[in-house]
């Protein structure tokens, strides 16, 4: 049957919109692959600027939300319909999840935990009208492009960091994604404890994990385009927590998930699987003679402890190597494994597997385990990296009674009572004396 002119124009317009959507994704994938690591794209800068706007004009925000609520397919989380309907499996918004646990979270009885693969998340997620969607009223807000299309405030920089870390293999099942199912929906959730199956009808709003979901979508696109060079998204999964909440409760969950807690930078890095310096420390801790000798729970070492260095000292000092990528972090990590193995073998009575009593005796005789000297070791490691004779140079630290407390070269770092003066100038003296010694 011959199509009318109007219908042909409609189909042409639908095809144009589909091409535009595909082009947007292709452009983003290209940005991930081609973008200079030292610069930011215009889109990234725009998104970062938008994130920094902490006080949006109330009138503009209200108008934006009004437009969002009127968009087709966008569920109203404030729907007060109290009537409950049976689940319709033919409904396009029907969902079903398997191997679901029901451990309550933060006092919420309707809390469900399960896993979804990256490719499944990419299939379900679409910012505006996906089964999993971005609700700006629960998130950071939104912007609009020149075609008046809603754009979530998700930064390309953070999405890229997550995607790069996962694809490089530093994350397998990392991170949690929090989703909200509106209690006000007329259709209830249905959970079968025997089969551990959860089902329902409706859209699931993101409470936390927007950047992770965006990285899933881009990863799936990237794999479809280059399956030979991209890891399979179906082999990786995220932990999902789905809670049945009112809109107010969902907003509070977003606040709790994104409010900074009073945690030290060192402790954050200790738990941060995306941190390159943390990756270096992990390699050193698990593969060198420092294994079992790193104090991770506190920033001080007791006299009776078998530890010789703190996690904080390690973390602070590996940063001088400026490892920007997982590959660079791995190279630095395994170099430091060799460096520390050599250093520990040079000073076995101080750094080796000896009793606390022997170690305390060594402390009274030399500076080997003093924190100021620990810091200097890393600077020396950076100075000699790549040199063929680095081991011979390092060995010179054991010569000429160099590390002894009786060595007059150290008089400028001690008080009249032979206590170490910890200052910028004395740290500099320690490093410069070491550097002179290894370069003799």
Phi, psi and omega in degrees: 000134182286131181280146178289163179299319180298315181295320179298320178294322178297314180296323179295319180292320177297320179295322179297317179297319179296320178297319180298318179297316180294322180295323178300314180294319180297319179296320181292318178299318180296323177298319179298323186275327189252346188295136177295131182296335185272352182236171178240144177289162178301319180296320179298315181297320179298315180295319179295322177295322180294323179295330182280350179278089186282340180238091179284148176298124187299322182294315180295318180296317180297320180293321179297316180292326177297317178295319180298318182293336181271356181286140181295133178089354180270114186288143176271113182283357179252018178297123185260017179296115184269350179287138182255131181249159178287152179288130179254108184292344179272352178297133181299341179263013179288139176225157180210126180237150187240165181053050185264132173260160186231041178288126180300144179238125179051039177080003180272117182290330181266074183232127185232135180239136178199179179241146174228139179288160182299319181293326177291319178296321178296326179290322184277333188271129170209125189310319187268304189232029178281168173300320168253125188225165179263110178263107184298338179285344176257349188245215185272004185100198182204171172232175178230139178277185185293342177264015179064027178267134181295136175236122179293152178277075177241121185278140178295326183299310182292320178300319180294319179300315181294313181299315181297317181296317181292311185294330178282357174091011180276350178229134175250293177240062187263139170087157179240145176244125180260126179238153180237131172252122188293126177298334185284351179301141180294336181264127183279163169284150179232125180236128178256106184294336181287316180265353183054046180249133178245132180220162179179180178231128179142175179262152183250118183274142179282125172262327177201133179120020181300318180292325178294319179292321178296322178294326176297316182297316180291322179299315180298320177296317181296319180294321180297326182278320182228071183295336182287330185249004182240136178294146185290121181295336180287349179270357182237149182216161176244151172280133181243136170240122179247126180238139174273111188226156166284169180298321179296319179293322179295321177298318180295324178297320177298317180299314181296323183286338187241004177276125179299134177261155180286073181242138182294154178300324179297317182290323177298315179296326179301325182262352188273105183286350179267355186279121182297321179294324176297323179295320178298313180300318179301317181296314180296315184295323186268348187234355182248177177289357174282352181302126182087356183247011182254124178274112185258343187268339182216163181266009176232157180241124180286159183296330182267004182281152175271003181277153179235348181209148179266157176302320181299316179298316177299309184298314182298323187274330180291343180295338181292345179277348173052050177285114186265339183234161176303324180294316178296320179299320180294318180297314179296316181303313183285335172293316180293333174300312179295319182298311183290326175299317180295316182295318180295322178291335178285331181233064186296328182285338178263318188253347184280193181275079181238168180288156177303328181295315179295320181295320179295322178296319178295323178299324181287344184255333183216176183258010189307317186261004179293139186301324179299323178284326175302316179299320182293328179303320181292322177295321176295319179301321179290325180294324188258001180299132179089351179277139182293328184258028185298327180292320178295322179295317182296326182296336181295344177293342180267355185266162173059025180056033190300316186273001183290146176290345179274351182290119183298345181297341183261008185298332183283352180255004184243149173279177178296340179260018178063029173266143182288135175268111182267102180212171179300318183291320180289325174299320179295319179299315181300312181296315183295322177295320178296317183297318177298319182295315183285344180263006179298000000 
